[in-house]
Amino acid sequence: MVRGKWFPMGTDISEALSIRQAVFGTAADALDAAAQQVVVYREGRPVGSARLYWADGAFRLDKLGVLPEERDKGFGDLLIRLLLFKALTHNASLIALDTPAETRGFFAKYGFQDDGEQNGLIHMHILGENVQLSHCGGNCASCANRTEECVPKALRG
């Protein structure tokens, strides 16, 4: 079973931090006090995490990482969709992130646009009105063309 769990500000984020340490080699920082964390679990074990916070007029996605042995199974896709959904529930008009050049394509497929590079990171953004959480952007409930691709890879049986 795959599930996601949100950790609001002020709660124990040790599971998110363990993923962050394993993926990025970094520990807690000052932004954690102002961020909501999300952890994705597979069979009860944390396999990926990310955080969402408000800064400089935008919701910021940060520290999105999946354990190396769990990559290419759709957990990154699930994390980004959870982050975008959460930002939209807070009426996000702008969502931004900084990412290494090698992961630019991952975020671009969700509609993030390049804003240039600084200090080895690509700055990217998407307007809230342009976020599409479904693969096709349509109304899934009445879709006559539903396929396996409509269900995020991590949630398929």
CYANA upper distance limits for C-alpha pairs under 8 A (distance plus 0.5 A):
  1 MET  CA     41 TYR  CA      8.46
  1 MET  CA     42 ARG  CA      6.29
  1 MET  CA     43 GLU  CA      5.51
  1 MET  CA     44 GLY  CA      8.04
  1 MET  CA    155 LEU  CA      8.43
  2 VAL  CA     40 VAL  CA      7.62
  2 VAL  CA     41 TYR  CA      6.04
  2 VAL  CA     42 ARG  CA      5.09
  2 VAL  CA     43 GLU  CA      6.79
  2 VAL  CA     44 GLY  CA      8.27
  2 VAL  CA    154 ALA  CA      7.44
  2 VAL  CA    155 LEU  CA      6.82
  3 ARG  CA     40 VAL  CA      6.21
  3 ARG  CA     41 TYR  CA      5.83
  3 ARG  CA     42 ARG  CA      7.30
  4 GLY  CA     38 VAL  CA      7.24
  4 GLY  CA     39 VAL  CA      6.11
  4 GLY  CA     40 VAL  CA      4.80
  4 GLY  CA     41 TYR  CA      6.65
  4 GLY  CA     82 LEU  CA      8.42
  5 LYS  CA     38 VAL  CA      6.07
  5 LYS  CA     39 VAL  CA      5.88
  5 LYS  CA     40 VAL  CA      6.96
  5 LYS  CA     41 TYR  CA      8.50
  6 TRP  CA     36 GLN  CA      7.43
  6 TRP  CA     37 GLN  CA      6.23
  6 TRP  CA     38 VAL  CA      4.90
  6 TRP  CA     39 VAL  CA      7.06
  7 PHE  CA     11 THR  CA      6.72
  7 PHE  CA     12 ASP  CA      7.92
  7 PHE  CA     13 ILE  CA      7.19
  7 PHE  CA     36 GLN  CA      6.26
  7 PHE  CA     37 GLN  CA      5.48
  7 PHE  CA     38 VAL  CA      6.51
  7 PHE  CA     39 VAL  CA      8.48
  8 PRO  CA     35 ALA  CA      7.82
  8 PRO  CA     36 GLN  CA      5.27
  8 PRO  CA     37 GLN  CA      7.04
  9 MET  CA     32 ASP  CA      8.09
  9 MET  CA     33 ALA  CA      6.53
  9 MET  CA     34 ALA  CA      6.67
  9 MET  CA     35 ALA  CA      6.34
  9 MET  CA     36 GLN  CA      5.99
  9 MET  CA     37 GLN  CA      8.34
 10 GLY  CA     33 ALA  CA      7.17
 13 ILE  CA     17 LEU  CA      6.69
 13 ILE  CA     37 GLN  CA      7.65
 14 SER  CA     18 SER  CA      6.60
 15 GLU  CA     19 ILE  CA      7.02
 15 GLU  CA     39 VAL  CA      7.90
 15 GLU  CA     46 PRO  CA      7.36
 16 ALA  CA     20 ARG  CA      6.75
 16 ALA  CA     37 GLN  CA      7.34
 16 ALA  CA     38 VAL  CA      7.66
 16 ALA  CA     39 VAL  CA      6.49
 16 ALA  CA     48 GLY  CA      8.15
 16 ALA  CA     49 SER  CA      5.94
 16 ALA  CA     50 ALA  CA      7.75
 17 LEU  CA     21 GLN  CA      6.52
 17 LEU  CA     27 ALA  CA      6.79
 17 LEU  CA     28 ALA  CA      7.03
 18 SER  CA     22 ALA  CA      6.72
 19 ILE  CA     23 VAL  CA      6.55
 19 ILE  CA     46 PRO  CA      7.97
 19 ILE  CA     47 VAL  CA      7.53
 19 ILE  CA     48 GLY  CA      6.65
 19 ILE  CA     49 SER  CA      6.80
 19 ILE  CA     65 GLY  CA      7.67
 19 ILE  CA     66 VAL  CA      7.73
 19 ILE  CA     67 LEU  CA      7.26
 20 ARG  CA     24 PHE  CA      5.98
 20 ARG  CA     25 GLY  CA      7.13
 20 ARG  CA     26 THR  CA      6.66
 20 ARG  CA     27 ALA  CA      7.35
 20 ARG  CA     49 SER  CA      7.66
 20 ARG  CA     63 LYS  CA      7.33
 20 ARG  CA     65 GLY  CA      7.25
 21 GLN  CA     25 GLY  CA      4.79
 21 GLN  CA     26 THR  CA      5.37
 21 GLN  CA     27 ALA  CA      6.28
 22 ALA  CA     67 LEU  CA      7.41
 23 VAL  CA     65 GLY  CA      6.58
 23 VAL  CA     66 VAL  CA      7.30
 23 VAL  CA     67 LEU  CA      6.56
 23 VAL  CA     68 PRO  CA      7.84
 24 PHE  CA     63 LYS  CA      8.43
 24 PHE  CA     65 GLY  CA      8.22
 28 ALA  CA     32 ASP  CA      7.04
 30 ALA  CA     34 ALA  CA      8.43
 31 LEU  CA     35 ALA  CA      6.77
 31 LEU  CA     53 TYR  CA      8.36
 32 ASP  CA     36 GLN  CA      8.14
 34 ALA  CA     53 TYR  CA      6.72
 34 ALA  CA     54 TRP  CA      8.25
 35 ALA  CA     51 ARG  CA      6.60
 35 ALA  CA     52 LEU  CA      5.93
 35 ALA  CA     53 TYR  CA      4.99
 35 ALA  CA     54 TRP  CA      8.16
 36 GLN  CA     51 ARG  CA      6.06
 36 GLN  CA     52 LEU  CA      5.80
 36 GLN  CA     53 TYR  CA      6.91
 37 GLN  CA     49 SER  CA      7.65
 37 GLN  CA     50 ALA  CA      6.32
 37 GLN  CA     51 ARG  CA      4.79
 37 GLN  CA     52 LEU  CA      6.95
 38 VAL  CA     49 SER  CA      5.97
 38 VAL  CA     50 ALA  CA      5.97
 38 VAL  CA     51 ARG  CA      6.57
 38 VAL  CA     79 LEU  CA      8.11
 38 VAL  CA     82 LEU  CA      8.42
 38 VAL  CA     83 LEU  CA      8.35
 39 VAL  CA     46 PRO  CA      6.97
 39 VAL  CA     47 VAL  CA      8.01
 39 VAL  CA     48 GLY  CA      6.22
 39 VAL  CA     49 SER  CA      4.80
 39 VAL  CA     50 ALA  CA      7.27
 39 VAL  CA     79 LEU  CA      8.41
 40 VAL  CA     46 PRO  CA      6.29
 40 VAL  CA     47 VAL  CA      6.39
 40 VAL  CA     48 GLY  CA      5.67
 40 VAL  CA     49 SER  CA      6.62
 40 VAL  CA     75 PHE  CA      7.66
 40 VAL  CA     78 LEU  CA      8.44
 40 VAL  CA     79 LEU  CA      7.54
 41 TYR  CA     45 ARG  CA      5.55
 41 TYR  CA     46 PRO  CA      4.77
 41 TYR  CA     47 VAL  CA      6.04
 41 TYR  CA     48 GLY  CA      7.67
 42 ARG  CA     46 PRO  CA      6.93
 42 ARG  CA     47 VAL  CA      6.97
 47 VAL  CA     66 VAL  CA      6.29
 47 VAL  CA     67 LEU  CA      6.08
 47 VAL  CA     70 GLU  CA      7.04
 47 VAL  CA     75 PHE  CA      8.25
 48 GLY  CA     64 LEU  CA      7.97
 48 GLY  CA     65 GLY  CA      6.00
 48 GLY  CA     66 VAL  CA      4.57
 48 GLY  CA     67 LEU  CA      6.61
 48 GLY  CA     75 PHE  CA      7.29
 48 GLY  CA     76 GLY  CA      7.86
 48 GLY  CA     79 LEU  CA      8.05
 49 SER  CA     63 LYS  CA      7.83
 49 SER  CA     64 LEU  CA      6.25
 49 SER  CA     65 GLY  CA      6.15
 49 SER  CA     66 VAL  CA      7.14
 49 SER  CA     79 LEU  CA      7.57
 50 ALA  CA     61 LEU  CA      7.83
 50 ALA  CA     62 ASP  CA      6.53
 50 ALA  CA     63 LYS  CA      5.49
 50 ALA  CA     64 LEU  CA      4.58
 50 ALA  CA     65 GLY  CA      6.90
 50 ALA  CA     79 LEU  CA      7.52
 50 ALA  CA     83 LEU  CA      8.39
 51 ARG  CA     61 LEU  CA      6.48
 51 ARG  CA     62 ASP  CA      5.82
 51 ARG  CA     63 LYS  CA      6.69
 51 ARG  CA     64 LEU  CA      7.43
 51 ARG  CA     83 LEU  CA      8.16
 52 LEU  CA     59 PHE  CA      7.20
 52 LEU  CA     60 ARG  CA      6.08
 52 LEU  CA     61 LEU  CA      5.38
 52 LEU  CA     62 ASP  CA      6.86
 52 LEU  CA     83 LEU  CA      7.21
 52 LEU  CA     87 ALA  CA      8.23
 53 TYR  CA     59 PHE  CA      6.09
 53 TYR  CA     60 ARG  CA      5.78
 53 TYR  CA     61 LEU  CA      7.42
 54 TRP  CA     58 ALA  CA      6.25
 54 TRP  CA     59 PHE  CA      4.98
 54 TRP  CA     60 ARG  CA      6.39
 55 ALA  CA     59 PHE  CA      6.91
 55 ALA  CA     60 ARG  CA      7.20
 57 GLY  CA     94 LEU  CA      8.08
 58 ALA  CA     92 ALA  CA      7.87
 58 ALA  CA     93 SER  CA      7.92
 58 ALA  CA     94 LEU  CA      5.56
 58 ALA  CA     95 ILE  CA      5.93
 58 ALA  CA     96 ALA  CA      6.84
 59 PHE  CA     87 ALA  CA      7.11
 59 PHE  CA     92 ALA  CA      7.15
 59 PHE  CA     94 LEU  CA      6.87
 59 PHE  CA     95 ILE  CA      5.25
 59 PHE  CA     96 ALA  CA      6.72
 60 ARG  CA     95 ILE  CA      6.29
 60 ARG  CA     96 ALA  CA      5.41
 60 ARG  CA     97 LEU  CA      6.01
 61 LEU  CA     83 LEU  CA      7.60
 61 LEU  CA     95 ILE  CA      7.82
 61 LEU  CA     96 ALA  CA      6.84
 61 LEU  CA     97 LEU  CA      5.74
 62 ASP  CA     97 LEU  CA      6.90
 62 ASP  CA     98 ASP  CA      7.98
 64 LEU  CA     76 GLY  CA      8.02
 64 LEU  CA     79 LEU  CA      7.85
 64 LEU  CA     80 ILE  CA      8.34
 65 GLY  CA     76 GLY  CA      7.59
 66 VAL  CA     70 GLU  CA      6.96
 66 VAL  CA     71 ARG  CA      6.60
 66 VAL  CA     75 PHE  CA      7.38
 66 VAL  CA     76 GLY  CA      6.93
 67 LEU  CA     71 ARG  CA      6.99
 70 GLU  CA     75 PHE  CA      8.13
 71 ARG  CA     75 PHE  CA      7.52
 71 ARG  CA     76 GLY  CA      8.06
 73 LYS  CA    153 LYS  CA      6.87
 73 LYS  CA    154 ALA  CA      6.29
 74 GLY  CA     78 LEU  CA      6.79
 74 GLY  CA    152 PRO  CA      7.10
 74 GLY  CA    153 LYS  CA      5.20
 74 GLY  CA    154 ALA  CA      4.93
 75 PHE  CA     79 LEU  CA      6.64
 75 PHE  CA    153 LYS  CA      8.21
 75 PHE  CA    154 ALA  CA      6.02
 76 GLY  CA     80 ILE  CA      6.72
 77 ASP  CA     81 ARG  CA      6.74
 77 ASP  CA    152 PRO  CA      7.58
 77 ASP  CA    153 LYS  CA      8.37
 77 ASP  CA    154 ALA  CA      8.38
 78 LEU  CA     82 LEU  CA      6.64
 78 LEU  CA    152 PRO  CA      7.21
 78 LEU  CA    154 ALA  CA      7.29
 79 LEU  CA     83 LEU  CA      6.67
 80 ILE  CA     84 LEU  CA      6.59
 81 ARG  CA     85 PHE  CA      6.46
 81 ARG  CA    133 LEU  CA      6.77
 82 LEU  CA     86 LYS  CA      6.61
 83 LEU  CA     87 ALA  CA      6.68
 84 LEU  CA     88 LEU  CA      6.66
 84 LEU  CA    131 VAL  CA      7.94
 84 LEU  CA    133 LEU  CA      8.16
 85 PHE  CA     89 THR  CA      6.75
 85 PHE  CA    133 LEU  CA      7.90
 86 LYS  CA     90 HIS  CA      7.17
 87 ALA  CA     91 ASN  CA      7.18
 87 ALA  CA     92 ALA  CA      5.87
 87 ALA  CA     95 ILE  CA      8.00
 88 LEU  CA     92 ALA  CA      5.54
 88 LEU  CA     93 SER  CA      8.47
 88 LEU  CA    128 GLY  CA      7.10
 91 ASN  CA    128 GLY  CA      8.15
 92 ALA  CA    127 LEU  CA      8.41
 92 ALA  CA    128 GLY  CA      5.92
 93 SER  CA    127 LEU  CA      6.03
 93 SER  CA    128 GLY  CA      4.93
 93 SER  CA    129 GLU  CA      7.30
 94 LEU  CA    125 HIS  CA      7.44
 94 LEU  CA    126 ILE  CA      6.50
 94 LEU  CA    127 LEU  CA      5.07
 94 LEU  CA    128 GLY  CA      5.91
 95 ILE  CA    125 HIS  CA      6.04
 95 ILE  CA    126 ILE  CA      5.89
 95 ILE  CA    127 LEU  CA      6.74
 95 ILE  CA    128 GLY  CA      7.16
 96 ALA  CA    123 HIS  CA      7.94
 96 ALA  CA    124 MET  CA      6.14
 96 ALA  CA    125 HIS  CA      4.66
 96 ALA  CA    126 ILE  CA      6.99
 97 LEU  CA    123 HIS  CA      6.52
 97 LEU  CA    124 MET  CA      5.92
 97 LEU  CA    125 HIS  CA      6.88
 98 ASP  CA    121 LEU  CA      6.30
 98 ASP  CA    122 ILE  CA      5.92
 98 ASP  CA    123 HIS  CA      5.06
 98 ASP  CA    124 MET  CA      6.65
 99 THR  CA    103 THR  CA      6.95
 99 THR  CA    104 ARG  CA      7.01
 99 THR  CA    121 LEU  CA      5.70
 99 THR  CA    122 ILE  CA      5.71
 99 THR  CA    123 HIS  CA      7.19
 99 THR  CA    124 MET  CA      8.27
100 PRO  CA    104 ARG  CA      7.23
100 PRO  CA    120 GLY  CA      7.16
100 PRO  CA    121 LEU  CA      5.30
100 PRO  CA    122 ILE  CA      6.47
101 ALA  CA    120 GLY  CA      8.13
101 ALA  CA    121 LEU  CA      6.95
101 ALA  CA    122 ILE  CA      6.47
103 THR  CA    107 PHE  CA      7.49
104 ARG  CA    108 ALA  CA      6.63
104 ARG  CA    122 ILE  CA      7.69
105 GLY  CA    109 LYS  CA      6.84
106 PHE  CA    110 TYR  CA      8.01
107 PHE  CA    111 GLY  CA      7.42
107 PHE  CA    112 PHE  CA      6.16
108 ALA  CA    112 PHE  CA      5.18
108 ALA  CA    113 GLN  CA      6.86
110 TYR  CA    131 VAL  CA      7.90
110 TYR  CA    132 GLN  CA      7.91
111 GLY  CA    126 ILE  CA      6.76
111 GLY  CA    130 ASN  CA      7.86
111 GLY  CA    131 VAL  CA      7.49
112 PHE  CA    124 MET  CA      6.25
112 PHE  CA    125 HIS  CA      5.52
112 PHE  CA    126 ILE  CA      5.24
113 GLN  CA    124 MET  CA      5.69
113 GLN  CA    125 HIS  CA      5.85
113 GLN  CA    126 ILE  CA      6.74
114 ASP  CA    122 ILE  CA      7.32
114 ASP  CA    123 HIS  CA      6.50
114 ASP  CA    124 MET  CA      5.06
114 ASP  CA    125 HIS  CA      7.35
115 ASP  CA    122 ILE  CA      7.66
115 ASP  CA    123 HIS  CA      5.60
115 ASP  CA    124 MET  CA      5.82
115 ASP  CA    125 HIS  CA      7.69
116 GLY  CA    122 ILE  CA      6.29
116 GLY  CA    123 HIS  CA      6.12
116 GLY  CA    124 MET  CA      8.11
117 GLU  CA    121 LEU  CA      5.98
117 GLU  CA    122 ILE  CA      4.90
117 GLU  CA    123 HIS  CA      6.45
118 GLN  CA    122 ILE  CA      7.08
118 GLN  CA    123 HIS  CA      7.98
126 ILE  CA    130 ASN  CA      7.21
126 ILE  CA    131 VAL  CA      7.60
127 LEU  CA    131 VAL  CA      7.37
132 GLN  CA    136 CYS  CA      8.34
132 GLN  CA    137 GLY  CA      5.84
133 LEU  CA    137 GLY  CA      7.42
134 SER  CA    138 GLY  CA      7.38
134 SER  CA    140 CYS  CA      8.05
134 SER  CA    150 CYS  CA      7.61
135 HIS  CA    149 GLU  CA      8.22
135 HIS  CA    150 CYS  CA      6.66
138 GLY  CA    143 CYS  CA      8.03
139 ASN  CA    143 CYS  CA      6.66
140 CYS  CA    146 ARG  CA      7.99
146 ARG  CA    150 CYS  CA      6.66
147 THR  CA    151 VAL  CA      8.22
148 GLU  CA    156 ARG  CA      8.32
149 GLU  CA    153 LYS  CA      7.98
151 VAL  CA    155 LEU  CA      7.12
151 VAL  CA    156 ARG  CA      6.98
152 PRO  CA    156 ARG  CA      7.25
